[in-house]
Amino acid sequence: MSVRTTDTGQLILWRKRWFMILLVVMMALRITSYFTLFTKSVALTQIAKVGLRLSLSGLSVLLYYWLRERYKQVKFEYDNFFAAALYVLYLLLGIASLLWTSSIQYSTLQLLMALESIFFVYFHYKLLILYNAISGDHARYAMVLSRAVCIVGIAFLIGLGVDPDTFFRDTHGGEVSRLGGFIINPNELGMLAVIGATASYIEMLRGKPKGFHVFNLLICVAILLLTQSRSSLGAFMLSSGVYILKSGNVKLQIASVVGAVLVVPILVQTIVVKQGDMEEVMSMTGRLPFWQDLITDGFPQRPWLGYGFMRIYYTDYFDSIHSYAAKMTHNTFIQVLMNLGMVGIWVTFLQMVATFRAVIRAQDPSLRLMASLMLVPVLINSMTEFGIFGESNYGIMFYQFIFFFFVIRASTKRQRYETTTFRRHRRLHQAFRVGVHTRTGVRSFA
């Protein structure tokens, strides 16, 4: 579709299918860059990860400035500064922690990956909303994300059939096999499946054709069940419940209740309580005693500024008295408490408050719902795995996208005019209802 402009430079429309496909492929590759692509070679894996991430960041910058130069009619607006500023403050505190970290090499590596992630998200999101502003939402974020996750999910299912030893991970003495293998933590893969399902829910609530999204949901549910991730299963049920309620489809609501009665007992028996081990469930697979030892033994030694960015002790592993030894906490908030201390936990707490405030105050109900549904799996995963403030993972990337939803906006001249007119009419309507025009004899009808 060609580009047309009026005498005033007002952009009409520019849509290219190849550009939308490119955005989907870039998102799929970005997610892939967090996988262990070469399970038998650490060096090749690191080269592939670094190469993919830097290439995608560079491509996002080039495409953004290419479009920006061609379509200068689009203006960017910025809001909810605190959410972004407090996240930058968190990263600056991480940089400062290099002065006292217990391993400057490891902290530096994690910091570089976190900085590269926010660089990518900033430019990729600006590229996405710039293209949507000039194309009439041709590549909505939920649409791009659902297709990218679907591609990754299909790749895992194919890999499972071709090389099950690599794509399956045996746990519980070899009695339980979980999809993800040595490529990605099964709980992280389960979270990705829920995010993909959430993106499809958003698109269906917008009234988009359901054919692809039903297919994507089948792929995501298959991935979720094969990972046997308890936390992701809970997140999926919450997200699905919100979609069912929002859909307004009475038949679907009744069918979901009947289905839950029939299916939930089976899921509890096969996924939640693996091998009938209730003690494992109650201890969260040994996490609770590990957290207790971290807080009682490790935290008091460095309570204010911690052990350094992504460090939880003086040595690489914290040897728990009552549980296992590990180099990360399996809880993103305890991770911050250990590596940046009380100062860090307060910064991240305020940053999350600013993000939640932006979500609640958002004027676009569709954007607000998308952010809320994406936060469900991301935050639940943060309770048991790397999380939004943990070691490098795509949960961090998704969280950065979420708060940038409400920081950056793009609009054409017509869109800005319509928004200004709408706001003016709304103010006049509110003034009329409260009866502020006393000189004209208007009285309140509220």
C-alpha positions as CSV (number, residue, x, y, z in Angstrom):
1,M,0.0,0.0,0.0
2,S,1.4,3.4,-1.0
3,V,2.0,6.5,1.0
4,R,-0.2,9.6,0.4
5,T,-0.1,13.0,2.2
6,T,-2.3,16.0,2.2
7,D,-1.1,19.6,1.6
8,T,-0.5,19.9,5.4
9,G,1.7,16.9,5.5
10,Q,-1.0,14.7,7.2
11,L,0.0,11.1,6.8
12,I,-2.8,8.8,5.4
13,L,-1.5,5.2,5.4
14,W,1.5,3.0,4.8
15,R,1.3,-0.7,5.2
16,K,3.7,-3.4,4.2
17,R,3.2,-7.1,4.9
18,W,6.9,-7.7,4.8
19,F,7.5,-5.2,7.6
20,M,4.9,-6.8,9.9
21,I,6.5,-10.2,9.2
22,L,9.9,-8.7,10.0
23,L,8.7,-7.5,13.3
24,V,7.3,-10.9,14.2
25,V,10.6,-12.6,13.2
26,M,12.6,-10.1,15.2
27,M,10.5,-10.8,18.3
28,A,10.8,-14.6,17.9
29,L,14.6,-14.3,17.4
30,R,14.9,-12.1,20.5
31,I,13.1,-14.7,22.6
32,T,15.3,-17.3,21.1
33,S,18.4,-15.4,22.1
34,Y,17.8,-16.3,25.7
35,F,17.9,-20.1,25.0
36,T,21.0,-22.3,25.3
37,L,21.2,-23.0,21.6
38,F,24.3,-25.2,21.8
39,T,23.9,-27.5,24.8
40,K,27.3,-29.1,24.3
41,S,29.3,-25.8,23.9
42,V,29.2,-22.9,26.3
43,A,31.4,-20.8,24.1
44,L,29.1,-21.2,21.0
45,T,26.1,-20.5,23.1
46,Q,27.5,-17.2,24.4
47,I,28.6,-16.2,20.9
48,A,25.1,-16.9,19.5
49,K,23.4,-15.1,22.4
50,V,25.5,-12.0,22.1
51,G,25.5,-12.0,18.3
52,L,21.7,-12.3,18.1
53,R,20.9,-9.7,20.8
54,L,23.3,-7.1,19.4
55,S,22.2,-7.7,15.8
56,L,18.5,-7.3,16.8
57,S,19.2,-4.1,18.8
58,G,21.2,-2.7,15.9
59,L,18.5,-3.6,13.4
60,S,15.8,-2.0,15.6
61,V,17.8,1.2,15.7
62,L,18.4,1.3,11.9
63,L,14.7,0.5,11.1
64,Y,13.5,3.1,13.5
65,Y,15.6,5.9,12.1
66,W,14.8,4.8,8.6
67,L,11.1,5.2,9.3
68,R,11.6,8.3,11.3
69,E,13.4,10.0,8.5
70,R,10.6,9.2,6.0
71,Y,7.6,10.0,8.3
72,K,8.4,13.1,10.3
73,Q,4.7,13.9,10.7
74,V,4.6,11.4,13.6
75,K,5.3,12.9,17.0
76,F,6.4,11.1,20.1
77,E,5.0,12.0,23.5
78,Y,6.3,10.9,26.9
79,D,4.5,10.3,30.1
80,N,4.8,8.4,33.4
81,F,8.4,9.5,33.7
82,F,8.8,8.0,37.2
83,A,8.4,4.4,36.0
84,A,11.3,4.8,33.6
85,A,13.4,7.0,35.8
86,L,13.2,4.7,38.8
87,Y,14.2,1.7,36.6
88,V,17.2,3.7,35.4
89,L,18.0,4.5,39.0
90,Y,17.9,0.7,39.7
91,L,20.5,0.2,36.9
92,L,22.7,3.1,38.2
93,L,22.7,1.5,41.6
94,G,23.8,-1.8,40.0
95,I,26.6,0.1,38.2
96,A,27.6,1.7,41.6
97,S,27.6,-1.8,43.2
98,L,30.7,-2.7,41.0
99,L,32.6,-0.8,43.7
100,W,31.7,-3.4,46.4
101,T,30.6,-6.5,44.5
102,S,31.9,-9.9,45.5
103,S,32.6,-10.7,41.8
104,I,33.2,-7.7,39.5
105,Q,33.3,-10.0,36.4
106,Y,29.9,-11.6,37.0
107,S,28.2,-8.3,38.0
108,T,29.6,-6.5,35.0
109,L,28.4,-9.2,32.6
110,Q,24.9,-9.1,34.1
111,L,24.8,-5.3,34.0
112,L,25.8,-5.2,30.4
113,M,23.0,-7.7,29.5
114,A,20.4,-5.6,31.5
115,L,21.6,-2.4,29.8
116,E,21.4,-4.0,26.3
117,S,18.0,-5.3,27.1
118,I,16.5,-1.9,28.0
119,F,18.3,-0.4,24.9
120,F,16.6,-3.0,22.7
121,V,13.2,-2.5,24.3
122,Y,13.3,1.2,24.0
123,F,14.1,1.3,20.3
124,H,12.1,-1.7,19.3
125,Y,9.0,-0.4,21.0
126,K,9.5,3.0,19.4
127,L,9.9,1.3,16.1
128,L,6.7,-0.7,16.7
129,I,4.5,2.2,17.7
130,L,5.9,4.4,14.9
131,Y,4.9,1.8,12.4
132,N,1.5,1.4,13.9
133,A,1.0,5.2,13.9
134,I,1.6,5.3,10.1
135,S,-0.2,2.1,9.3
136,G,-3.3,2.2,11.4
137,D,-2.2,-0.5,13.9
138,H,-1.1,-2.9,11.3
139,A,1.3,-4.6,13.7
140,R,-0.1,-4.4,17.2
141,Y,2.1,-5.5,20.0
142,A,-0.2,-8.4,21.0
143,M,-0.5,-9.6,17.4
144,V,3.3,-9.6,17.0
145,L,3.9,-11.2,20.3
146,S,1.3,-14.0,19.8
147,R,2.8,-15.0,16.4
148,A,6.4,-14.9,17.7
149,V,5.5,-17.1,20.7
150,C,3.6,-19.4,18.4
151,I,6.7,-19.8,16.2
152,V,8.9,-20.6,19.2
153,G,6.3,-23.1,20.5
154,I,6.1,-24.9,17.2
155,A,9.9,-25.2,17.2
156,F,9.9,-26.8,20.6
157,L,7.3,-29.3,19.7
158,I,9.2,-30.2,16.5
159,G,12.4,-30.5,18.5
160,L,10.7,-32.7,21.0
161,G,9.9,-35.2,18.3
162,V,13.4,-35.0,16.7
163,D,15.6,-34.9,19.8
164,P,13.7,-35.7,23.0
165,D,16.9,-36.1,25.0
166,T,17.7,-32.5,24.5
167,F,14.3,-31.0,24.7
168,F,13.1,-33.0,27.8
169,R,14.5,-32.6,31.3
170,D,14.2,-35.5,33.7
171,T,13.4,-34.6,37.3
172,H,12.3,-36.5,40.5
173,G,14.7,-39.3,39.9
174,G,13.9,-39.6,36.2
175,E,10.2,-40.2,36.9
176,V,9.1,-36.8,35.6
177,S,10.1,-35.4,32.1
178,R,9.6,-31.6,31.5
179,L,9.8,-29.8,28.2
180,G,12.6,-27.2,28.1
181,G,15.4,-29.7,28.7
182,F,18.8,-28.0,28.8
183,I,17.7,-25.3,26.4
184,I,15.6,-23.3,28.8
185,N,14.3,-23.6,32.4
186,P,10.8,-25.4,32.1
187,N,9.2,-22.8,34.3
188,E,10.5,-20.0,32.1
189,L,9.2,-21.8,29.0
190,G,5.8,-22.2,30.8
191,M,5.7,-18.5,31.5
192,L,6.4,-17.8,27.8
193,A,3.5,-20.0,26.8
194,V,1.1,-18.1,29.2
195,I,2.3,-14.8,27.7
196,G,1.6,-16.1,24.2
197,A,-1.9,-17.2,25.3
198,T,-2.5,-13.8,26.9
199,A,-1.5,-12.0,23.7
200,S,-4.1,-14.1,21.8
201,Y,-6.7,-13.3,24.5
202,I,-6.2,-9.6,23.9
203,E,-6.5,-9.9,20.2
204,M,-9.8,-11.9,20.5
205,L,-11.2,-9.4,22.9
206,R,-10.5,-6.7,20.3
207,G,-12.7,-8.6,17.9
208,K,-10.0,-9.9,15.6
209,P,-10.4,-13.2,13.7
210,K,-10.1,-16.1,16.0
211,G,-8.7,-18.8,13.6
212,F,-5.0,-18.2,14.3
213,H,-5.5,-17.4,17.9
214,V,-7.3,-20.6,18.7
215,F,-4.4,-22.5,17.0
216,N,-1.9,-20.5,19.1
217,L,-3.8,-21.3,22.3
218,L,-3.6,-25.0,21.4
219,I,0.2,-24.7,20.9
220,C,0.6,-22.7,24.2
221,V,-1.5,-25.1,26.2
222,A,0.5,-28.0,24.8
223,I,3.8,-26.3,25.8
224,L,2.4,-25.4,29.2
225,L,1.3,-28.9,30.0
226,L,4.6,-30.5,28.8
227,T,6.6,-28.1,31.0
228,Q,4.6,-29.2,34.0
229,S,5.2,-25.8,35.5
230,R,3.0,-25.2,38.6
231,S,3.4,-21.5,38.7
232,S,2.7,-21.0,35.0
233,L,-0.4,-23.2,35.3
234,G,-1.7,-20.9,38.0
235,A,-1.0,-17.9,35.9
236,F,-2.7,-19.4,32.9
237,M,-5.8,-20.2,34.8
238,L,-6.0,-16.6,36.2
239,S,-5.5,-15.1,32.7
240,S,-8.0,-17.4,31.2
241,G,-10.5,-16.6,33.9
242,V,-10.2,-12.8,33.1
243,Y,-10.6,-13.5,29.4
244,I,-13.7,-15.6,30.0
245,L,-15.3,-13.0,32.2
246,K,-14.4,-10.2,29.8
247,S,-15.7,-12.0,26.7
248,G,-19.3,-11.8,28.0
249,N,-20.0,-15.2,26.4
250,V,-22.4,-17.0,28.7
251,K,-22.0,-20.3,27.0
252,L,-18.2,-20.1,27.2
253,Q,-18.5,-19.2,30.9
254,I,-20.7,-22.2,31.7
255,A,-18.5,-24.5,29.7
256,S,-15.4,-23.2,31.5
257,V,-16.9,-24.0,34.9
258,V,-17.8,-27.5,33.8
259,G,-14.4,-28.0,32.3
260,A,-12.6,-26.8,35.4
261,V,-14.6,-29.2,37.6
262,L,-13.5,-32.1,35.3
263,V,-9.9,-31.1,34.5
264,V,-8.5,-29.3,37.6
265,P,-8.5,-32.5,39.8
266,I,-6.4,-34.2,37.1
267,L,-4.0,-31.3,36.8
268,V,-3.5,-31.2,40.6
269,Q,-2.8,-34.9,40.6
270,T,-0.4,-34.9,37.7
271,I,1.3,-31.5,37.7
272,V,0.8,-29.8,41.1
273,V,1.5,-32.9,43.3
274,K,4.1,-34.7,41.4
275,Q,4.5,-38.3,42.6
276,G,2.1,-37.5,45.5
277,D,4.9,-35.6,47.3
278,M,3.0,-33.0,49.3
279,E,6.1,-32.1,51.4
280,E,7.8,-30.9,48.2
281,V,4.8,-28.7,47.3
282,M,4.6,-27.2,50.8
283,S,8.3,-26.3,50.7
284,M,8.0,-25.0,47.1
285,T,10.6,-27.6,46.0
286,G,13.0,-26.6,48.8
287,R,12.7,-22.9,48.1
288,L,11.2,-21.9,51.4
289,P,14.0,-23.3,53.6
290,F,16.6,-21.8,51.1
291,W,15.0,-18.4,51.4
292,Q,15.0,-18.7,55.2
293,D,18.7,-19.4,55.3
294,L,19.4,-16.6,52.9
295,I,17.6,-14.0,55.0
296,T,18.8,-15.3,58.4
297,D,22.5,-16.0,57.5
298,G,23.4,-14.1,54.3
299,F,21.4,-10.9,54.5
300,P,22.6,-9.6,57.9
301,Q,26.2,-9.6,56.7
302,R,25.4,-6.9,54.1
303,P,22.0,-5.5,54.8
304,W,22.1,-2.1,53.1
305,L,23.9,-2.4,49.8
306,G,24.1,-6.1,49.3
307,Y,26.8,-8.3,47.7
308,G,26.8,-6.6,44.3
309,F,24.6,-6.7,41.2
310,M,23.2,-10.3,40.8
311,R,25.5,-11.6,43.6
312,I,23.9,-13.3,46.6
313,Y,27.0,-14.2,48.7
314,Y,30.8,-13.8,48.8
315,T,31.2,-17.0,46.8
316,D,29.5,-18.1,43.6
317,Y,27.1,-20.4,45.5
318,F,25.3,-19.9,48.7
319,D,25.4,-23.2,50.7
320,S,22.0,-23.4,52.5
321,I,22.0,-25.3,55.8
322,H,18.5,-26.7,55.3
323,S,18.2,-26.9,51.6
324,Y,20.3,-26.9,48.4
325,A,23.3,-24.8,47.2
326,A,22.5,-22.2,44.5
327,K,23.9,-19.0,42.9
328,M,20.5,-17.4,42.5
329,T,17.5,-17.1,44.8
330,H,14.6,-18.3,42.7
331,N,12.8,-15.2,43.8
332,T,13.4,-11.9,42.1
333,F,12.6,-9.8,45.2
334,I,14.9,-11.7,47.5
335,Q,17.5,-11.6,44.7
336,V,17.4,-7.7,44.9
337,L,17.5,-7.8,48.7
338,M,20.7,-9.9,48.5
339,N,22.5,-8.1,45.7
340,L,21.5,-4.5,46.3
341,G,20.3,-4.6,49.9
342,M,17.6,-2.5,51.5
343,V,18.4,0.4,49.2
344,G,17.9,-1.7,46.2
345,I,14.6,-3.2,47.4
346,W,13.1,0.2,48.1
347,V,14.1,1.5,44.6
348,T,12.5,-1.5,42.9
349,F,9.4,-1.3,45.1
350,L,8.9,2.3,44.2
351,Q,9.5,1.5,40.5
352,M,6.8,-1.2,40.6
353,V,4.4,1.2,42.3
354,A,5.0,3.7,39.6
355,T,4.4,1.0,36.9
356,F,1.1,-0.1,38.6
357,R,0.0,3.5,38.9
358,A,0.6,4.0,35.2
359,V,-1.4,0.9,34.4
360,I,-4.3,1.9,36.6
361,R,-4.4,5.4,35.2
362,A,-4.1,4.5,31.6
363,Q,-6.8,6.0,29.4
364,D,-6.7,3.2,26.8
365,P,-8.6,0.2,28.3
366,S,-7.2,-2.2,25.8
367,L,-3.6,-1.3,26.7
368,R,-4.4,-1.4,30.4
369,L,-5.9,-4.9,30.0
370,M,-2.9,-6.1,28.0
371,A,-0.4,-4.8,30.6
372,S,-2.5,-6.3,33.5
373,L,-2.7,-9.7,31.9
374,M,1.0,-9.8,31.0
375,L,1.9,-8.8,34.5
376,V,0.1,-12.0,35.9
377,P,2.6,-14.6,34.5
378,V,5.6,-12.3,34.8
379,L,5.0,-11.6,38.5
380,I,4.1,-15.1,39.4
381,N,7.2,-16.4,37.7
382,S,9.2,-13.8,39.6
383,M,8.1,-15.4,42.8
384,T,9.8,-18.7,42.0
385,E,12.4,-18.1,39.2
386,F,14.7,-15.4,37.8
387,G,12.0,-12.8,37.5
388,I,11.9,-9.1,36.5
389,F,14.9,-8.1,38.6
390,G,16.9,-11.3,38.4
391,E,19.6,-12.7,36.2
392,S,19.2,-12.1,32.5
393,N,16.0,-13.6,31.1
394,Y,13.2,-12.6,28.8
395,G,10.9,-11.9,31.8
396,I,13.0,-8.8,32.3
397,M,12.4,-7.8,28.7
398,F,8.7,-8.3,28.9
399,Y,8.5,-6.2,32.1
400,Q,10.5,-3.4,30.4
401,F,8.0,-3.5,27.5
402,I,5.1,-3.3,30.0
403,F,6.2,0.0,31.6
404,F,7.3,1.5,28.3
405,F,3.7,0.9,27.1
406,F,2.8,3.9,29.3
407,V,5.9,6.0,28.9
408,I,6.1,6.4,25.1
409,R,3.2,7.3,22.7
410,A,3.3,8.1,19.0
411,S,0.6,9.9,17.0
412,T,0.0,11.7,13.7
413,K,-1.4,15.2,13.4
414,R,-5.0,13.9,12.8
415,Q,-4.7,11.6,15.9
416,R,-3.5,14.5,18.0
417,Y,-6.3,16.7,16.8
418,E,-8.9,14.0,17.6
419,T,-7.4,13.4,21.0
420,T,-7.4,17.1,21.9
421,T,-11.0,17.5,20.7
422,F,-12.1,14.5,22.7
423,R,-10.5,15.8,25.8
424,R,-12.0,19.3,25.3
425,H,-15.5,17.8,24.9
426,R,-15.0,15.6,27.9
427,R,-14.0,18.6,30.1
428,L,-17.0,20.6,28.9
429,H,-19.3,17.6,29.5
430,Q,-17.9,17.2,33.1
431,A,-18.3,20.9,33.7
432,F,-21.9,20.8,32.5
433,R,-22.6,17.9,34.9
434,V,-21.2,19.5,38.0
435,G,-22.9,22.8,37.1
436,V,-19.9,25.1,37.0
437,H,-21.3,27.4,34.4
438,T,-23.3,29.3,36.9
439,R,-23.4,32.5,34.8
440,T,-25.4,30.8,32.1
441,G,-27.8,29.3,34.6
442,V,-26.6,25.7,34.1
443,R,-27.4,23.4,37.0
444,S,-26.0,20.1,38.0
445,F,-27.8,17.0,36.7
446,A,-25.3,14.5,38.2
